[in-house]
Amino acid sequence: MLLKKFADLPEMTPAGGVLYEELRKGFAIRVPERFNFVHDVVDVYARAEPFRRALVWCDDAGNEKVFNFADIAAESARTANFLLALGIKKGDAVMLILRRRYEFWFFLLALHRLGAVAVPATNMLLAEDIAYRANMAGIKAIITLEDEALQGEVEKALPQSAGVCALVTVGKPRSGWLCFTQGGVTQDGTIIQGYAAYSNVMETAAENTAGSNSDTMLLYFTSGTSGHPKMVAHNFTYPLGHIVTAKYWQNVIDGGLHLTVAETGWAKAMWGKIYGQWLCGSAVFAYDMITFKPALLLEKMARYSVTTFCAPPTVYRYLSRQNLAAFDLSALKHCTTAGEALEPLLAKKWLDLTGLVIYEGFGQTETTLLAGTFAGMEARHGSMGKPAPGYEIDITDNDGNSCGCDMPGEIVLRLENGRPFGMFAGYYKDEALTSATFNGNLYRTGDIAQRDKDGYLWFLGRKDDMIKSAGYRISPFEVESVLVKHPAVLECAVTGVACPKRGQAVKATIVLTTGWEPNPALSRELQEFVKKQTAPYKFPRIIEFADSLPKTISGKIRRAAIRAVDKLTAAVTKA
């Protein structure tokens, strides 16, 4: 198995799990002096097992393609030659806005071949977002799928994006853009020289990437819930950190087919759409859906015999409302979730419908899987699980002292024994922020959690979001988790507002489910609902109904925006 070249692997139990203590003690990663995922994984597969399935792709229009590793090696090499012809070289940054198109894998791996920097981004970006990213990351080329609105936003951003030298469309030709799909046609109709010939690109690329493992390979922008997004830089060893993600959390199957629903513009795609899965021998399933339709997703999972599946709780919520008996999910063996806490009732419903436990996990754009409920462990729904192998996690107060059981504190990584493989190198071109985040031998995540007596971690919220009311520390996440159980609540955001008596009062901003109308009686009903399900001091003393909540382009609620409006309203009222 290729995986054994890079890792010491604890033996699995007959039930498919491994004792957690043995996993922590027995797992280790071995990194070659120079590691490149394409040369050391993709090309090795292409030579040893050329017909091994790598990528299964389909879309809403009924199109489908299956690529083996020989295909992937050849297409990524051909694409590397295309980029070379554009003048892209080692260290250059290229933005990829390709949703779940199969060409994303060609371009990502081509950039790895060249030692260039891949900057994945979502197709929901507007001109201002694109220009900001292009200037901050020094983008040389932007590759997008065929999308009139998106490409229009790119063109609007171009005058403010001084470093961008080329625009490339994947799909039909567009004026002023190079067309990758039709042979690298330039705007005047000529063909980029050398694009079709890729026989020597592997040797050329290997020479170009003969640098350090610490070179930047991947650059992701965070969601920016409280300001401009940060640039998270990962080096060439990052893929190896996802061995744990795929093998011991997602439990992918050698020869199986894994589906993570994330779009390629988000770091979660790197958790489930390429590195760990291929290292562990599983093919990747990519369903390029335009809009999320639960029944259609289940139909695809059944038709292509998906064996392992990862999605946020919201997706499971929608899937569990379908008639699952109508879909043959017999191939499905393991399910995982991350992004928010899993409601116990939803977990039980999924178990009743499918016979499968949902295993939770937690991490950041800056890391691989930080904590998880691993196969063989008891699943305590709502918990992040326990620290992943390689990560030394602690819960500390503001002075860095460890907190006791059931005491809230910041999730930190202790780095006395070095940085784990898969952890980011730093914030790109921001030494001050990097230094502030790496405080001595601690990495501060900015997330608040508490640890129970058995070592399970329970997420409470972002540090800036915590509410201090009448001496109590209140997690907005805890209150929100109760409110969304009420049938009237579609979604909500809990924040703290200034209160002369309490310091802060708990406020809930609520979007109602269709058919419910805002009124004082409903507000009182929701308050009593919270009081009955959690400590009374946590109930929202202020309830405000809204048509929508402010969110980032990744869909995360921007509580900071709600707090800013409340402060402004309070200031105007005082005046």
Stockholm file with secondary structure:
# STOCKHOLM 1.0

chainA/1-575         MLLKKFADLPEMTPAGGVLYEELRKGFAIRVPERFNFVHDVVDVYARAEPFRRALVWCDDAGNEKVFNFADIAAESARTANFLLALGIKKGDAVMLILRRRYEFWFFLLALHRLGAVAVPATNMLLAEDIAYRANMAGIKAIITLEDEALQGEVEKALPQSAGVCALVTVGKPRSGWLCFTQGGVTQDGTIIQGYAAYSNVMETAAENTAGSNSDTMLLYFTSGTSGHPKMVAHNFTYPLGHIVTAKYWQNVIDGGLHLTVAETGWAKAMWGKIYGQWLCGSAVFAYDMITFKPALLLEKMARYSVTTFCAPPTVYRYLSRQNLAAFDLSALKHCTTAGEALEPLLAKKWLDLTGLVIYEGFGQTETTLLAGTFAGMEARHGSMGKPAPGYEIDITDNDGNSCGCDMPGEIVLRLENGRPFGMFAGYYKDEALTSATFNGNLYRTGDIAQRDKDGYLWFLGRKDDMIKSAGYRISPFEVESVLVKHPAVLECAVTGVACPKRGQAVKATIVLTTGWEPNPALSRELQEFVKKQTAPYKFPRIIEFADSLPKTISGKIRRAAIRAVDKLTAAVTKA
#=GR chainA/1-575 SS CGGGGTEECCCCCTTSCCCHHHHHHHCEECCCSSCCHIIIIIHHHHHHCTTSEEEEEEETTSCEEEEEHHHHHHHHHHHHHHHHHHTCCTTCEEEEECTTCTHHHHHHHHHHHHTCEEEECCTTCCHHHHHHHHHHHTEEEEEEESCHHHHHHHHHHGGGCTTCCEEEEESSCCTTSEETTTTSBCTTSCBCTTSSCCTTHHHHHHHHTCSCTTSEEEEEECCCTTSSCCEEEEETTHHHHHHHIIIIISCCCTTCEEEECCCTTSTHHHHHSSHHHHHTTCEEEEEECSSCCHHHHHHHHHHTTCCEEECCHHHHHHHTTSCGGGSCCTTCCEEEECSSCCCHHHHHHHHHHHSCCEEEEEECTTSSEEEECCTTSCCCTTCCBEECTTCCEEEECTTSCBCCTTCCEEEEEECTTCCCTTSCCEETTCHHHHHHHEETTEEEEEEEEEECTTSCEEEEEEGGGCEEETTEEECHHHHHHHHTTSTTEEEEEEEEEEETTTEEEEEEEEEECTTCCCCHHHHHHHHHHHHHHSCGGGSCSEEEECSCCCBCTTSCBCHHHHHHHHHHHHHHHHC
#=GC SS_cons         CGGGGTEECCCCCTTSCCCHHHHHHHCEECCCSSCCHIIIIIHHHHHHCTTSEEEEEEETTSCEEEEEHHHHHHHHHHHHHHHHHHTCCTTCEEEEECTTCTHHHHHHHHHHHHTCEEEECCTTCCHHHHHHHHHHHTEEEEEEESCHHHHHHHHHHGGGCTTCCEEEEESSCCTTSEETTTTSBCTTSCBCTTSSCCTTHHHHHHHHTCSCTTSEEEEEECCCTTSSCCEEEEETTHHHHHHHIIIIISCCCTTCEEEECCCTTSTHHHHHSSHHHHHTTCEEEEEECSSCCHHHHHHHHHHTTCCEEECCHHHHHHHTTSCGGGSCCTTCCEEEECSSCCCHHHHHHHHHHHSCCEEEEEECTTSSEEEECCTTSCCCTTCCBEECTTCCEEEECTTSCBCCTTCCEEEEEECTTCCCTTSCCEETTCHHHHHHHEETTEEEEEEEEEECTTSCEEEEEEGGGCEEETTEEECHHHHHHHHTTSTTEEEEEEEEEEETTTEEEEEEEEEECTTCCCCHHHHHHHHHHHHHHSCGGGSCSEEEECSCCCBCTTSCBCHHHHHHHHHHHHHHHHC
//
